[in-house]
Amino acid sequence: MLGWAILFFLLAVAAAVFGFGGLSATFAGVAQILFVVFVVLFLVSLVVRLMSGRRRV
């Protein structure tokens, strides 16, 4: 589950680079939406991981 959280975080950062960096005005809106979606997925995955009682060794 933590692996998914890290993946979502990296995708959010990549979307932020394209959306907020001004590389392409055409894709800026889509990248900003993807940034928000992936940040939400990252936070949900992180909360689920922290709330689960199981610990990996």
PQR file with spaces between the fields and no chain letter, atoms N, CA, C, O and H, PARSE charges and radii, in Angstrom:
ATOM       1  N    MET     1       0.837   -1.196    0.000 -0.4000 1.5000
ATOM       2  CA   MET     1       0.000    0.000    0.000 -0.0000 2.0000
ATOM       3  C    MET     1       0.877    1.253    0.000  0.5500 1.7000
ATOM       4  O    MET     1       0.548    2.247   -0.648 -0.5500 1.4000
ATOM       5  N    LEU     2       1.984    1.202    0.722 -0.4000 1.5000
ATOM       6  CA   LEU     2       2.874    2.358    0.746 -0.0000 2.0000
ATOM       7  C    LEU     2       3.490    2.597   -0.632  0.5500 1.7000
ATOM       8  O    LEU     2       3.760    3.735   -1.015 -0.5500 1.4000
ATOM       9  H    LEU     2       2.252    0.395    1.249  0.4000 1.0000
ATOM      10  N    GLY     3       3.705    1.523   -1.358 -0.4000 1.5000
ATOM      11  CA   GLY     3       4.216    1.658   -2.723 -0.0000 2.0000
ATOM      12  C    GLY     3       3.259    2.432   -3.616  0.5500 1.7000
ATOM      13  O    GLY     3       3.686    3.239   -4.442 -0.5500 1.4000
ATOM      14  H    GLY     3       3.486    0.598   -1.047  0.4000 1.0000
ATOM      15  N    TRP     4       1.948    2.182   -3.447 -0.4000 1.5000
ATOM      16  CA   TRP     4       0.943    2.927   -4.207 -0.0000 2.0000
ATOM      17  C    TRP     4       0.961    4.396   -3.813  0.5500 1.7000
ATOM      18  O    TRP     4       0.839    5.272   -4.670 -0.5500 1.4000
ATOM      19  H    TRP     4       1.601    1.527   -2.776  0.4000 1.0000
ATOM      20  N    ALA     5       1.112    4.668   -2.530 -0.4000 1.5000
ATOM      21  CA   ALA     5       1.144    6.054   -2.069 -0.0000 2.0000
ATOM      22  C    ALA     5       2.328    6.796   -2.676  0.5500 1.7000
ATOM      23  O    ALA     5       2.197    7.945   -3.096 -0.5500 1.4000
ATOM      24  H    ALA     5       1.211    3.957   -1.834  0.4000 1.0000
ATOM      25  N    ILE     6       3.472    6.145   -2.721 -0.4000 1.5000
ATOM      26  CA   ILE     6       4.657    6.771   -3.316 -0.0000 2.0000
ATOM      27  C    ILE     6       4.456    6.981   -4.813  0.5500 1.7000
ATOM      28  O    ILE     6       4.843    8.017   -5.354 -0.5500 1.4000
ATOM      29  H    ILE     6       3.579    5.211   -2.380  0.4000 1.0000
ATOM      30  N    LEU     7       3.854    6.001   -5.483 -0.4000 1.5000
ATOM      31  CA   LEU     7       3.578    6.147   -6.915 -0.0000 2.0000
ATOM      32  C    LEU     7       2.652    7.327   -7.183  0.5500 1.7000
ATOM      33  O    LEU     7       2.906    8.122   -8.088 -0.5500 1.4000
ATOM      34  H    LEU     7       3.539    5.160   -5.044  0.4000 1.0000
ATOM      35  N    PHE     8       1.574    7.449   -6.399 -0.4000 1.5000
ATOM      36  CA   PHE     8       0.649    8.567   -6.574 -0.0000 2.0000
ATOM      37  C    PHE     8       1.347    9.899   -6.314  0.5500 1.7000
ATOM      38  O    PHE     8       1.079   10.886   -7.000 -0.5500 1.4000
ATOM      39  H    PHE     8       1.368    6.803   -5.663  0.4000 1.0000
ATOM      40  N    PHE     9       2.238    9.929   -5.330 -0.4000 1.5000
ATOM      41  CA   PHE     9       2.967   11.155   -5.038 -0.0000 2.0000
ATOM      42  C    PHE     9       3.865   11.547   -6.211  0.5500 1.7000
ATOM      43  O    PHE     9       3.910   12.715   -6.597 -0.5500 1.4000
ATOM      44  H    PHE     9       2.455    9.127   -4.774  0.4000 1.0000
ATOM      45  N    LEU    10       4.567   10.585   -6.767 -0.4000 1.5000
ATOM      46  CA   LEU    10       5.441   10.881   -7.904 -0.0000 2.0000
ATOM      47  C    LEU    10       4.646   11.333   -9.126  0.5500 1.7000
ATOM      48  O    LEU    10       5.078   12.226   -9.855 -0.5500 1.4000
ATOM      49  H    LEU    10       4.529    9.637   -6.453  0.4000 1.0000
ATOM      50  N    LEU    11       3.490   10.720   -9.349 -0.4000 1.5000
ATOM      51  CA   LEU    11       2.641   11.162  -10.456 -0.0000 2.0000
ATOM      52  C    LEU    11       2.108   12.570  -10.214  0.5500 1.7000
ATOM      53  O    LEU    11       1.967   13.352  -11.154 -0.5500 1.4000
ATOM      54  H    LEU    11       3.139    9.995   -8.757  0.4000 1.0000
ATOM      55  N    ALA    12       1.811   12.896   -8.956 -0.4000 1.5000
ATOM      56  CA   ALA    12       1.354   14.246   -8.635 -0.0000 2.0000
ATOM      57  C    ALA    12       2.453   15.265   -8.893  0.5500 1.7000
ATOM      58  O    ALA    12       2.187   16.352   -9.406 -0.5500 1.4000
ATOM      59  H    ALA    12       1.925   12.260   -8.192  0.4000 1.0000
ATOM      60  N    VAL    13       3.677   14.923   -8.542 -0.4000 1.5000
ATOM      61  CA   VAL    13       4.796   15.835   -8.789 -0.0000 2.0000
ATOM      62  C    VAL    13       5.010   16.017  -10.288  0.5500 1.7000
ATOM      63  O    VAL    13       5.246   17.134  -10.750 -0.5500 1.4000
ATOM      64  H    VAL    13       3.893   14.040   -8.125  0.4000 1.0000
ATOM      65  N    ALA    14       4.929   14.930  -11.050 -0.4000 1.5000
ATOM      66  CA   ALA    14       5.093   15.035  -12.501 -0.0000 2.0000
ATOM      67  C    ALA    14       3.993   15.897  -13.106  0.5500 1.7000
ATOM      68  O    ALA    14       4.263   16.716  -13.985 -0.5500 1.4000
ATOM      69  H    ALA    14       4.738   14.023  -10.675  0.4000 1.0000
ATOM      70  N    ALA    15       2.762   15.725  -12.650 -0.4000 1.5000
ATOM      71  CA   ALA    15       1.660   16.548  -13.156 -0.0000 2.0000
ATOM      72  C    ALA    15       1.860   18.005  -12.773  0.5500 1.7000
ATOM      73  O    ALA    15       1.523   18.900  -13.548 -0.5500 1.4000
ATOM      74  H    ALA    15       2.542   15.060  -11.936  0.4000 1.0000
ATOM      75  N    ALA    16       2.398   18.252  -11.594 -0.4000 1.5000
ATOM      76  CA   ALA    16       2.642   19.626  -11.163 -0.0000 2.0000
ATOM      77  C    ALA    16       3.702   20.294  -12.032  0.5500 1.7000
ATOM      78  O    ALA    16       3.572   21.468  -12.378 -0.5500 1.4000
ATOM      79  H    ALA    16       2.672   17.525  -10.964  0.4000 1.0000
ATOM      80  N    VAL    17       4.740   19.559  -12.381 -0.4000 1.5000
ATOM      81  CA   VAL    17       5.796   20.124  -13.229 -0.0000 2.0000
ATOM      82  C    VAL    17       5.221   20.573  -14.562  0.5500 1.7000
ATOM      83  O    VAL    17       5.537   21.661  -15.044 -0.5500 1.4000
ATOM      84  H    VAL    17       4.845   18.605  -12.100  0.4000 1.0000
ATOM      85  N    PHE    18       4.375   19.736  -15.160 -0.4000 1.5000
ATOM      86  CA   PHE    18       3.788   20.099  -16.444 -0.0000 2.0000
ATOM      87  C    PHE    18       2.704   21.158  -16.305  0.5500 1.7000
ATOM      88  O    PHE    18       2.600   22.048  -17.149 -0.5500 1.4000
ATOM      89  H    PHE    18       4.118   18.852  -14.769  0.4000 1.0000
ATOM      90  N    GLY    19       1.908   21.075  -15.267 -0.4000 1.5000
ATOM      91  CA   GLY    19       0.772   21.988  -15.118 -0.0000 2.0000
ATOM      92  C    GLY    19       1.143   23.357  -14.607  0.5500 1.7000
ATOM      93  O    GLY    19       0.634   24.368  -15.091 -0.5500 1.4000
ATOM      94  H    GLY    19       1.993   20.351  -14.582  0.4000 1.0000
ATOM      95  N    PHE    20       2.030   23.395  -13.627 -0.4000 1.5000
ATOM      96  CA   PHE    20       2.365   24.668  -13.007 -0.0000 2.0000
ATOM      97  C    PHE    20       3.641   25.268  -13.578  0.5500 1.7000
ATOM      98  O    PHE    20       3.936   26.439  -13.337 -0.5500 1.4000
ATOM      99  H    PHE    20       2.444   22.574  -13.234  0.4000 1.0000
ATOM     100  N    GLY    21       4.400   24.481  -14.329 -0.4000 1.5000
ATOM     101  CA   GLY    21       5.649   24.964  -14.892 -0.0000 2.0000
ATOM     102  C    GLY    21       5.471   25.759  -16.168  0.5500 1.7000
ATOM     103  O    GLY    21       6.408   26.422  -16.613 -0.5500 1.4000
ATOM     104  H    GLY    21       4.161   23.530  -14.524  0.4000 1.0000
ATOM     105  N    GLY    22       4.307   25.711  -16.760 -0.4000 1.5000
ATOM     106  CA   GLY    22       4.043   26.480  -17.965 -0.0000 2.0000
ATOM     107  C    GLY    22       4.706   25.918  -19.206  0.5500 1.7000
ATOM     108  O    GLY    22       4.985   26.665  -20.144 -0.5500 1.4000
ATOM     109  H    GLY    22       3.546   25.173  -16.399  0.4000 1.0000
ATOM     110  N    LEU    23       4.965   24.617  -19.235 -0.4000 1.5000
ATOM     111  CA   LEU    23       5.614   24.029  -20.401 -0.0000 2.0000
ATOM     112  C    LEU    23       4.706   24.054  -21.623  0.5500 1.7000
ATOM     113  O    LEU    23       5.169   24.280  -22.741 -0.5500 1.4000
ATOM     114  H    LEU    23       4.737   24.010  -18.473  0.4000 1.0000
ATOM     115  N    SER    24       3.429   23.824  -21.413 -0.4000 1.5000
ATOM     116  CA   SER    24       2.494   23.817  -22.529 -0.0000 2.0000
ATOM     117  C    SER    24       1.144   24.301  -22.035  0.5500 1.7000
ATOM     118  O    SER    24       0.553   23.716  -21.128 -0.5500 1.4000
ATOM     119  H    SER    24       3.053   23.640  -20.504  0.4000 1.0000
ATOM     120  N    ALA    25       0.670   25.362  -22.633 -0.4000 1.5000
ATOM     121  CA   ALA    25      -0.607   25.939  -22.196 -0.0000 2.0000
ATOM     122  C    ALA    25      -1.774   25.002  -22.483  0.5500 1.7000
ATOM     123  O    ALA    25      -2.779   25.021  -21.773 -0.5500 1.4000
ATOM     124  H    ALA    25       1.150   25.838  -23.371  0.4000 1.0000
ATOM     125  N    THR    26      -1.644   24.191  -23.511 -0.4000 1.5000
ATOM     126  CA   THR    26      -2.726   23.279  -23.879 -0.0000 2.0000
ATOM     127  C    THR    26      -2.963   22.224  -22.808  0.5500 1.7000
ATOM     128  O    THR    26      -4.109   21.898  -22.499 -0.5500 1.4000
ATOM     129  H    THR    26      -0.827   24.175  -24.088  0.4000 1.0000
ATOM     130  N    PHE    27      -1.894   21.694  -22.246 -0.4000 1.5000
ATOM     131  CA   PHE    27      -2.004   20.612  -21.277 -0.0000 2.0000
ATOM     132  C    PHE    27      -2.006   21.100  -19.836  0.5500 1.7000
ATOM     133  O    PHE    27      -2.081   20.285  -18.916 -0.5500 1.4000
ATOM     134  H    PHE    27      -0.963   21.959  -22.497  0.4000 1.0000
ATOM     135  N    ALA    28      -1.928   22.387  -19.619 -0.4000 1.5000
ATOM     136  CA   ALA    28      -1.839   22.910  -18.257 -0.0000 2.0000
ATOM     137  C    ALA    28      -3.080   22.576  -17.438  0.5500 1.7000
ATOM     138  O    ALA    28      -2.960   22.166  -16.283 -0.5500 1.4000
ATOM     139  H    ALA    28      -1.868   23.049  -20.366  0.4000 1.0000
ATOM     140  N    GLY    29      -4.254   22.739  -18.004 -0.4000 1.5000
ATOM     141  CA   GLY    29      -5.485   22.448  -17.266 -0.0000 2.0000
ATOM     142  C    GLY    29      -5.609   20.981  -16.907  0.5500 1.7000
ATOM     143  O    GLY    29      -5.992   20.638  -15.789 -0.5500 1.4000
ATOM     144  H    GLY    29      -4.352   23.072  -18.942  0.4000 1.0000
ATOM     145  N    VAL    30      -5.283   20.115  -17.858 -0.4000 1.5000
ATOM     146  CA   VAL    30      -5.348   18.677  -17.613 -0.0000 2.0000
ATOM     147  C    VAL    30      -4.338   18.279  -16.541  0.5500 1.7000
ATOM     148  O    VAL    30      -4.653   17.481  -15.657 -0.5500 1.4000
ATOM     149  H    VAL    30      -4.971   20.394  -18.767  0.4000 1.0000
ATOM     150  N    ALA    31      -3.144   18.822  -16.612 -0.4000 1.5000
ATOM     151  CA   ALA    31      -2.114   18.479  -15.635 -0.0000 2.0000
ATOM     152  C    ALA    31      -2.488   18.972  -14.243  0.5500 1.7000
ATOM     153  O    ALA    31      -2.194   18.300  -13.254 -0.5500 1.4000
ATOM     154  H    ALA    31      -2.888   19.470  -17.329  0.4000 1.0000
ATOM     155  N    GLN    32      -3.124   20.120  -14.150 -0.4000 1.5000
ATOM     156  CA   GLN    32      -3.546   20.613  -12.841 -0.0000 2.0000
ATOM     157  C    GLN    32      -4.627   19.723  -12.246  0.5500 1.7000
ATOM     158  O    GLN    32      -4.626   19.471  -11.041 -0.5500 1.4000
ATOM     159  H    GLN    32      -3.363   20.666  -14.953  0.4000 1.0000
ATOM     160  N    ILE    33      -5.542   19.250  -13.069 -0.4000 1.5000
ATOM     161  CA   ILE    33      -6.577   18.330  -12.584 -0.0000 2.0000
ATOM     162  C    ILE    33      -5.941   17.016  -12.140  0.5500 1.7000
ATOM     163  O    ILE    33      -6.287   16.485  -11.084 -0.5500 1.4000
ATOM     164  H    ILE    33      -5.543   19.455  -14.048  0.4000 1.0000
ATOM     165  N    LEU    34      -5.017   16.492  -12.934 -0.4000 1.5000
ATOM     166  CA   LEU    34      -4.337   15.259  -12.559 -0.0000 2.0000
ATOM     167  C    LEU    34      -3.538   15.433  -11.277  0.5500 1.7000
ATOM     168  O    LEU    34      -3.471   14.516  -10.459 -0.5500 1.4000
ATOM     169  H    LEU    34      -4.736   16.923  -13.791  0.4000 1.0000
ATOM     170  N    PHE    35      -2.937   16.592  -11.094 -0.4000 1.5000
ATOM     171  CA   PHE    35      -2.204   16.866   -9.862 -0.0000 2.0000
ATOM     172  C    PHE    35      -3.115   16.726   -8.657  0.5500 1.7000
ATOM     173  O    PHE    35      -2.753   16.073   -7.678 -0.5500 1.4000
ATOM     174  H    PHE    35      -2.992   17.338  -11.758  0.4000 1.0000
ATOM     175  N    VAL    36      -4.285   17.326   -8.716 -0.4000 1.5000
ATOM     176  CA   VAL    36      -5.227   17.260   -7.597 -0.0000 2.0000
ATOM     177  C    VAL    36      -5.689   15.822   -7.377  0.5500 1.7000
ATOM     178  O    VAL    36      -5.766   15.363   -6.238 -0.5500 1.4000
ATOM     179  H    VAL    36      -4.579   17.856   -9.512  0.4000 1.0000
ATOM     180  N    VAL    37      -5.994   15.115   -8.455 -0.4000 1.5000
ATOM     181  CA   VAL    37      -6.456   13.727   -8.338 -0.0000 2.0000
ATOM     182  C    VAL    37      -5.384   12.857   -7.685  0.5500 1.7000
ATOM     183  O    VAL    37      -5.684   12.080   -6.779 -0.5500 1.4000
ATOM     184  H    VAL    37      -5.931   15.488   -9.381  0.4000 1.0000
ATOM     185  N    PHE    38      -4.145   12.984   -8.138 -0.4000 1.5000
ATOM     186  CA   PHE    38      -3.090   12.137   -7.600 -0.0000 2.0000
ATOM     187  C    PHE    38      -2.717   12.516   -6.171  0.5500 1.7000
ATOM     188  O    PHE    38      -2.339   11.645   -5.388 -0.5500 1.4000
ATOM     189  H    PHE    38      -3.902   13.615   -8.874  0.4000 1.0000
ATOM     190  N    VAL    39      -2.813   13.784   -5.819 -0.4000 1.5000
ATOM     191  CA   VAL    39      -2.567   14.168   -4.430 -0.0000 2.0000
ATOM     192  C    VAL    39      -3.638   13.567   -3.525  0.5500 1.7000
ATOM     193  O    VAL    39      -3.331   13.073   -2.440 -0.5500 1.4000
ATOM     194  H    VAL    39      -3.119   14.491   -6.456  0.4000 1.0000
ATOM     195  N    VAL    40      -4.886   13.608   -3.964 -0.4000 1.5000
ATOM     196  CA   VAL    40      -5.971   13.011   -3.173 -0.0000 2.0000
ATOM     197  C    VAL    40      -5.748   11.506   -3.035  0.5500 1.7000
ATOM     198  O    VAL    40      -5.893   10.961   -1.941 -0.5500 1.4000
ATOM     199  H    VAL    40      -5.136   14.010   -4.845  0.4000 1.0000
ATOM     200  N    LEU    41      -5.399   10.829   -4.128 -0.4000 1.5000
ATOM     201  CA   LEU    41      -5.132    9.395   -4.059 -0.0000 2.0000
ATOM     202  C    LEU    41      -3.947    9.092   -3.149  0.5500 1.7000
ATOM     203  O    LEU    41      -3.967    8.106   -2.412 -0.5500 1.4000
ATOM     204  H    LEU    41      -5.281   11.272   -5.017  0.4000 1.0000
ATOM     205  N    PHE    42      -2.920    9.927   -3.195 -0.4000 1.5000
ATOM     206  CA   PHE    42      -1.768    9.761   -2.314 -0.0000 2.0000
ATOM     207  C    PHE    42      -2.181    9.872   -0.858  0.5500 1.7000
ATOM     208  O    PHE    42      -1.789    9.047   -0.033 -0.5500 1.4000
ATOM     209  H    PHE    42      -2.903   10.728   -3.794  0.4000 1.0000
ATOM     210  N    LEU    43      -2.970   10.888   -0.540 -0.4000 1.5000
ATOM     211  CA   LEU    43      -3.393   11.081    0.842 -0.0000 2.0000
ATOM     212  C    LEU    43      -4.294    9.948    1.319  0.5500 1.7000
ATOM     213  O    LEU    43      -4.161    9.487    2.453 -0.5500 1.4000
ATOM     214  H    LEU    43      -3.288   11.558   -1.210  0.4000 1.0000
ATOM     215  N    VAL    44      -5.201    9.498    0.472 -0.4000 1.5000
ATOM     216  CA   VAL    44      -6.077    8.381    0.842 -0.0000 2.0000
ATOM     217  C    VAL    44      -5.251    7.121    1.079  0.5500 1.7000
ATOM     218  O    VAL    44      -5.470    6.414    2.063 -0.5500 1.4000
ATOM     219  H    VAL    44      -5.309    9.872   -0.449  0.4000 1.0000
ATOM     220  N    SER    45      -4.315    6.836    0.198 -0.4000 1.5000
ATOM     221  CA   SER    45      -3.467    5.658    0.363 -0.0000 2.0000
ATOM     222  C    SER    45      -2.634    5.747    1.631  0.5500 1.7000
ATOM     223  O    SER    45      -2.457    4.753    2.335 -0.5500 1.4000
ATOM     224  H    SER    45      -4.137    7.410   -0.602  0.4000 1.0000
ATOM     225  N    LEU    46      -2.128    6.927    1.918 -0.4000 1.5000
ATOM     226  CA   LEU    46      -1.322    7.116    3.116 -0.0000 2.0000
ATOM     227  C    LEU    46      -2.154    6.927    4.375  0.5500 1.7000
ATOM     228  O    LEU    46      -1.699    6.288    5.324 -0.5500 1.4000
ATOM     229  H    LEU    46      -2.272    7.734    1.346  0.4000 1.0000
ATOM     230  N    VAL    47      -3.354    7.467    4.398 -0.4000 1.5000
ATOM     231  CA   VAL    47      -4.228    7.325    5.566 -0.0000 2.0000
ATOM     232  C    VAL    47      -4.621    5.868    5.760  0.5500 1.7000
ATOM     233  O    VAL    47      -4.625    5.374    6.888 -0.5500 1.4000
ATOM     234  H    VAL    47      -3.723    7.986    3.627  0.4000 1.0000
ATOM     235  N    VAL    48      -4.952    5.175    4.677 -0.4000 1.5000
ATOM     236  CA   VAL    48      -5.320    3.761    4.786 -0.0000 2.0000
ATOM     237  C    VAL    48      -4.143    2.956    5.331  0.5500 1.7000
ATOM     238  O    VAL    48      -4.325    2.072    6.169 -0.5500 1.4000
ATOM     239  H    VAL    48      -4.949    5.577    3.761  0.4000 1.0000
ATOM     240  N    ARG    49      -2.953    3.259    4.862 -0.4000 1.5000
ATOM     241  CA   ARG    49      -1.756    2.557    5.337 -0.0000 2.0000
ATOM     242  C    ARG    49      -1.524    2.821    6.819  0.5500 1.7000
ATOM     243  O    ARG    49      -1.198    1.903    7.572 -0.5500 1.4000
ATOM     244  H    ARG    49      -2.805    3.977    4.182  0.4000 1.0000
ATOM     245  N    LEU    50      -1.689    4.059    7.236 -0.4000 1.5000
ATOM     246  CA   LEU    50      -1.457    4.398    8.635 -0.0000 2.0000
ATOM     247  C    LEU    50      -2.540    3.835    9.544  0.5500 1.7000
ATOM     248  O    LEU    50      -2.265    3.505   10.697 -0.5500 1.4000
ATOM     249  H    LEU    50      -1.954    4.805    6.624  0.4000 1.0000
ATOM     250  N    MET    51      -3.763    3.720    9.044 -0.4000 1.5000
ATOM     251  CA   MET    51      -4.866    3.217    9.858 -0.0000 2.0000
ATOM     252  C    MET    51      -4.874    1.698    9.969  0.5500 1.7000
ATOM     253  O    MET    51      -5.438    1.149   10.915 -0.5500 1.4000
ATOM     254  H    MET    51      -3.986    3.988    8.107  0.4000 1.0000
ATOM     255  N    SER    52      -4.256    1.019    9.017 -0.4000 1.5000
ATOM     256  CA   SER    52      -4.234   -0.442    9.105 -0.0000 2.0000
ATOM     257  C    SER    52      -3.281   -0.846   10.220  0.5500 1.7000
ATOM     258  O    SER    52      -2.196   -0.283   10.361 -0.5500 1.4000
ATOM     259  H    SER    52      -3.797    1.465    8.248  0.4000 1.0000
ATOM     260  N    GLY    53      -3.691   -1.804   10.992 -0.4000 1.5000
ATOM     261  CA   GLY    53      -2.913   -2.209   12.157 -0.0000 2.0000
ATOM     262  C    GLY    53      -1.732   -3.092   11.836  0.5500 1.7000
ATOM     263  O    GLY    53      -0.869   -3.317   12.685 -0.5500 1.4000
ATOM     264  H    GLY    53      -4.573   -2.261   10.878  0.4000 1.0000
ATOM     265  N    ARG    54      -1.685   -3.593   10.617 -0.4000 1.5000
ATOM     266  CA   ARG    54      -0.602   -4.506   10.261 -0.0000 2.0000
ATOM     267  C    ARG    54       0.684   -3.737   10.026  0.5500 1.7000
ATOM     268  O    ARG    54       0.688   -2.641    9.464 -0.5500 1.4000
ATOM     269  H    ARG    54      -2.385   -3.410    9.927  0.4000 1.0000
ATOM     270  N    ARG    55       1.768   -4.339   10.469 -0.4000 1.5000
ATOM     271  CA   ARG    55       3.080   -3.739   10.241 -0.0000 2.0000
ATOM     272  C    ARG    55       3.929   -4.740    9.469  0.5500 1.7000
ATOM     273  O    ARG    55       3.922   -5.936    9.761 -0.5500 1.4000
ATOM     274  H    ARG    55       1.765   -5.228   10.926  0.4000 1.0000
ATOM     275  N    ARG    56       4.642   -4.244    8.504 -0.4000 1.5000
ATOM     276  CA   ARG    56       5.546   -5.103    7.738 -0.0000 2.0000
ATOM     277  C    ARG    56       6.892   -5.160    8.430  0.5500 1.7000
ATOM     278  O    ARG    56       7.327   -4.197    9.061 -0.5500 1.4000
ATOM     279  H    ARG    56       4.648   -3.273    8.268  0.4000 1.0000
ATOM     280  N    VAL    57       7.542   -6.304    8.301 -0.4000 1.5000
ATOM     281  CA   VAL    57       8.867   -6.477    8.903 -0.0000 2.0000
ATOM     282  C    VAL    57       9.909   -6.352    7.835  0.5500 1.7000
ATOM     283  O    VAL    57      11.101   -6.465    8.120 -0.5500 1.4000
ATOM     284  H    VAL    57       7.188   -7.086    7.789  0.4000 1.0000
